[in-house]
Amino acid sequence: MFSNHGLAAVTLNGVETFYDPSYGKTYSSLADMEQQAIDGYSTGIIVHGPPLWQRELLHFRKKISGSVGIKVADRWTYDNN
């Protein structure tokens, strides 16, 4: 389970694909990646208590068929020309 997972969006000859370096897989779209590699999503909060303890409360949900739940946080561009 990842709380923050990175993909590389690669555009070559006008075609964008997504590469997952953690697993060495390539996907044709974010929807394709979600279909093949994601079973569900979670959100969580850290709860701090008495000195020196904390715990994380997680909420899990299955992916919704026909809906892409992946959010793109940042996009960086690299041009080697």
N, C-alpha and C positions, 0 to 999 in steps of 0.2 A: 504494500500500500504506500503510495506516494502522497505527500502533502503538497509538493510542488515539483512537477515533472516537466522536463524540457524536451522539445522536439526541434529539429532543424527544418525550416521551410525552404526548399530548394526549387528555384525556377530555372529550367533549362529549355531553351528553344520555345519559350512561352508557356511551358507546362509546369505547373507547380505540384510538387510532391512533398511529403513529410517524412523525415527520417528520424527514427527513435534510436539514438546512440546507446541507450541502456540495454536494448534488446537486439539491436542490429536489424531492425525491420523497417521497411519502407511502405508508406500508405499513399493512396491516390488523393485522399482528402481527410479532413478531420472526422467526417462521418464514417469513412472507411476504417480509420484507426479505432474509433469508438466501437464499431461493429465487431472488429476482430479482436481487440485487446482489452476492452473495459467491461467489467461485470457490473459495476455500480459506482456510486460516489459517496463521499462522507464529508461532513462538516464537523468541526470540533472547537471546543473552547478549553483553555487551561483554567482550572479552578485552584486558587491558592488558599491554603488553610493555615493552621498553626505553624510556627516557625519550622522551616526546612521540609515541608511536604507540599506536594501539588499533585493533581491528577487531571487527566484529559477526559472530558466527556465527549463522546462521539455519537453522531447521528448518521445512520447509513440509509441509503435508498438505492433501489435498483435503477438501472438506466431506463428511460422511457422510450419505447419503440417509436421510431419515426422522428425523434427529436435529438438534436446534437447537444449534449451537455458540456462539451469541452469549451472552455473560455480561453481566449488568447490574451495573455497579460502584456507581453512586450514583443515587439518585432524589431530586429536589428538587420541592417542591410550591409552586405559586404560586396564590393565591386573590385575585382582583381585587375581591371584595366588601367 
